[in-house]
Amino acid sequence: MKNWIKVTALGVALVSASLYANAAEASTKIGYVETNMVMAQLAERYNVAQKMRNEFKDRIAVLQGLEKKINSNIEDLRRNGELMTQDQRTKIQRTLASLESDYKLKAQALQQDQAKRGGEEEQMMVNKIRAAISTVAKRDGYDLVVNAAAVLYSNNQKDNLSQQVLSAVK
């Protein structure tokens, strides 16, 4: 008889625990954010592309100048190569090799610096988005906020927090 009471008590405890877990699960409020859309709109809002162009415009101009010199020398060699002496052709070819080497070196450095700077801008926006998501989630009582790419279905459009997050970004 004692075993039967123990088993019954254990069964009641398990059922009540599972009911409590289901009730707690039902009260979990989940929202989602379209982070790609928010990121694109923030990049537009903060004029990131224009800021990057302005930041690197002098170096781009230097590369364009080198490119013009290279093309000019190539054209001169093509047009007048047969009329030039061997020393003149050699001099132009060495100049071309030097210009091309300089161009490649500067282009690679520029590309690396642009990638690094772009990553910094992206990280800054990601941090702002995370802070805004946290603010919106706490304000509206959300227990969990996920990326919209992870959401296969939602029957409630009000759980899409993208516009609220976009508004909350400072």
MODELLER restraints for C-alpha pairs under 7 A, 6 or more apart:
rsr = mdl.restraints
at = mdl.atoms
rsr.add(forms.Gaussian(group=physical.xy_distance, feature=features.Distance(at['CA:28:A'], at['CA:143:A']), mean=5.95, stdev=0.5))
rsr.add(forms.Gaussian(group=physical.xy_distance, feature=features.Distance(at['CA:29:A'], at['CA:142:A']), mean=4.89, stdev=0.5))
rsr.add(forms.Gaussian(group=physical.xy_distance, feature=features.Distance(at['CA:29:A'], at['CA:143:A']), mean=5.22, stdev=0.5))
rsr.add(forms.Gaussian(group=physical.xy_distance, feature=features.Distance(at['CA:29:A'], at['CA:144:A']), mean=6.54, stdev=0.5))
rsr.add(forms.Gaussian(group=physical.xy_distance, feature=features.Distance(at['CA:30:A'], at['CA:142:A']), mean=5.78, stdev=0.5))
rsr.add(forms.Gaussian(group=physical.xy_distance, feature=features.Distance(at['CA:30:A'], at['CA:143:A']), mean=6.00, stdev=0.5))
rsr.add(forms.Gaussian(group=physical.xy_distance, feature=features.Distance(at['CA:30:A'], at['CA:144:A']), mean=4.80, stdev=0.5))
rsr.add(forms.Gaussian(group=physical.xy_distance, feature=features.Distance(at['CA:30:A'], at['CA:145:A']), mean=5.69, stdev=0.5))
rsr.add(forms.Gaussian(group=physical.xy_distance, feature=features.Distance(at['CA:30:A'], at['CA:159:A']), mean=6.93, stdev=0.5))
rsr.add(forms.Gaussian(group=physical.xy_distance, feature=features.Distance(at['CA:31:A'], at['CA:142:A']), mean=6.55, stdev=0.5))
rsr.add(forms.Gaussian(group=physical.xy_distance, feature=features.Distance(at['CA:31:A'], at['CA:144:A']), mean=6.30, stdev=0.5))
rsr.add(forms.Gaussian(group=physical.xy_distance, feature=features.Distance(at['CA:31:A'], at['CA:145:A']), mean=4.62, stdev=0.5))
rsr.add(forms.Gaussian(group=physical.xy_distance, feature=features.Distance(at['CA:31:A'], at['CA:146:A']), mean=6.46, stdev=0.5))
rsr.add(forms.Gaussian(group=physical.xy_distance, feature=features.Distance(at['CA:31:A'], at['CA:159:A']), mean=4.49, stdev=0.5))
rsr.add(forms.Gaussian(group=physical.xy_distance, feature=features.Distance(at['CA:31:A'], at['CA:160:A']), mean=5.95, stdev=0.5))
rsr.add(forms.Gaussian(group=physical.xy_distance, feature=features.Distance(at['CA:31:A'], at['CA:161:A']), mean=6.45, stdev=0.5))
rsr.add(forms.Gaussian(group=physical.xy_distance, feature=features.Distance(at['CA:32:A'], at['CA:145:A']), mean=5.08, stdev=0.5))
rsr.add(forms.Gaussian(group=physical.xy_distance, feature=features.Distance(at['CA:32:A'], at['CA:146:A']), mean=4.72, stdev=0.5))
rsr.add(forms.Gaussian(group=physical.xy_distance, feature=features.Distance(at['CA:32:A'], at['CA:147:A']), mean=5.49, stdev=0.5))
rsr.add(forms.Gaussian(group=physical.xy_distance, feature=features.Distance(at['CA:32:A'], at['CA:148:A']), mean=5.24, stdev=0.5))
rsr.add(forms.Gaussian(group=physical.xy_distance, feature=features.Distance(at['CA:32:A'], at['CA:159:A']), mean=6.15, stdev=0.5))
rsr.add(forms.Gaussian(group=physical.xy_distance, feature=features.Distance(at['CA:32:A'], at['CA:160:A']), mean=5.08, stdev=0.5))
rsr.add(forms.Gaussian(group=physical.xy_distance, feature=features.Distance(at['CA:32:A'], at['CA:161:A']), mean=5.87, stdev=0.5))
rsr.add(forms.Gaussian(group=physical.xy_distance, feature=features.Distance(at['CA:33:A'], at['CA:146:A']), mean=6.40, stdev=0.5))
rsr.add(forms.Gaussian(group=physical.xy_distance, feature=features.Distance(at['CA:33:A'], at['CA:147:A']), mean=5.17, stdev=0.5))
rsr.add(forms.Gaussian(group=physical.xy_distance, feature=features.Distance(at['CA:33:A'], at['CA:148:A']), mean=5.18, stdev=0.5))
rsr.add(forms.Gaussian(group=physical.xy_distance, feature=features.Distance(at['CA:33:A'], at['CA:160:A']), mean=5.80, stdev=0.5))
rsr.add(forms.Gaussian(group=physical.xy_distance, feature=features.Distance(at['CA:33:A'], at['CA:161:A']), mean=5.24, stdev=0.5))
rsr.add(forms.Gaussian(group=physical.xy_distance, feature=features.Distance(at['CA:33:A'], at['CA:162:A']), mean=4.65, stdev=0.5))
rsr.add(forms.Gaussian(group=physical.xy_distance, feature=features.Distance(at['CA:34:A'], at['CA:147:A']), mean=6.04, stdev=0.5))
rsr.add(forms.Gaussian(group=physical.xy_distance, feature=features.Distance(at['CA:34:A'], at['CA:148:A']), mean=4.82, stdev=0.5))
rsr.add(forms.Gaussian(group=physical.xy_distance, feature=features.Distance(at['CA:34:A'], at['CA:162:A']), mean=5.61, stdev=0.5))
rsr.add(forms.Gaussian(group=physical.xy_distance, feature=features.Distance(at['CA:35:A'], at['CA:147:A']), mean=6.31, stdev=0.5))
rsr.add(forms.Gaussian(group=physical.xy_distance, feature=features.Distance(at['CA:38:A'], at['CA:162:A']), mean=6.54, stdev=0.5))
rsr.add(forms.Gaussian(group=physical.xy_distance, feature=features.Distance(at['CA:38:A'], at['CA:166:A']), mean=6.12, stdev=0.5))
rsr.add(forms.Gaussian(group=physical.xy_distance, feature=features.Distance(at['CA:63:A'], at['CA:103:A']), mean=6.39, stdev=0.5))
rsr.add(forms.Gaussian(group=physical.xy_distance, feature=features.Distance(at['CA:63:A'], at['CA:107:A']), mean=6.93, stdev=0.5))
rsr.add(forms.Gaussian(group=physical.xy_distance, feature=features.Distance(at['CA:66:A'], at['CA:99:A']), mean=6.71, stdev=0.5))
rsr.add(forms.Gaussian(group=physical.xy_distance, feature=features.Distance(at['CA:66:A'], at['CA:103:A']), mean=6.36, stdev=0.5))
rsr.add(forms.Gaussian(group=physical.xy_distance, feature=features.Distance(at['CA:70:A'], at['CA:96:A']), mean=6.08, stdev=0.5))
rsr.add(forms.Gaussian(group=physical.xy_distance, feature=features.Distance(at['CA:70:A'], at['CA:99:A']), mean=6.45, stdev=0.5))
rsr.add(forms.Gaussian(group=physical.xy_distance, feature=features.Distance(at['CA:73:A'], at['CA:92:A']), mean=6.76, stdev=0.5))
rsr.add(forms.Gaussian(group=physical.xy_distance, feature=features.Distance(at['CA:73:A'], at['CA:96:A']), mean=6.76, stdev=0.5))
rsr.add(forms.Gaussian(group=physical.xy_distance, feature=features.Distance(at['CA:81:A'], at['CA:89:A']), mean=6.54, stdev=0.5))
rsr.add(forms.Gaussian(group=physical.xy_distance, feature=features.Distance(at['CA:128:A'], at['CA:169:A']), mean=6.05, stdev=0.5))
rsr.add(forms.Gaussian(group=physical.xy_distance, feature=features.Distance(at['CA:129:A'], at['CA:165:A']), mean=7.00, stdev=0.5))
rsr.add(forms.Gaussian(group=physical.xy_distance, feature=features.Distance(at['CA:129:A'], at['CA:169:A']), mean=6.32, stdev=0.5))
rsr.add(forms.Gaussian(group=physical.xy_distance, feature=features.Distance(at['CA:132:A'], at['CA:165:A']), mean=5.42, stdev=0.5))
rsr.add(forms.Gaussian(group=physical.xy_distance, feature=features.Distance(at['CA:132:A'], at['CA:168:A']), mean=5.37, stdev=0.5))
rsr.add(forms.Gaussian(group=physical.xy_distance, feature=features.Distance(at['CA:132:A'], at['CA:169:A']), mean=5.36, stdev=0.5))
rsr.add(forms.Gaussian(group=physical.xy_distance, feature=features.Distance(at['CA:133:A'], at['CA:165:A']), mean=5.65, stdev=0.5))
rsr.add(forms.Gaussian(group=physical.xy_distance, feature=features.Distance(at['CA:136:A'], at['CA:164:A']), mean=6.97, stdev=0.5))
rsr.add(forms.Gaussian(group=physical.xy_distance, feature=features.Distance(at['CA:136:A'], at['CA:165:A']), mean=6.49, stdev=0.5))
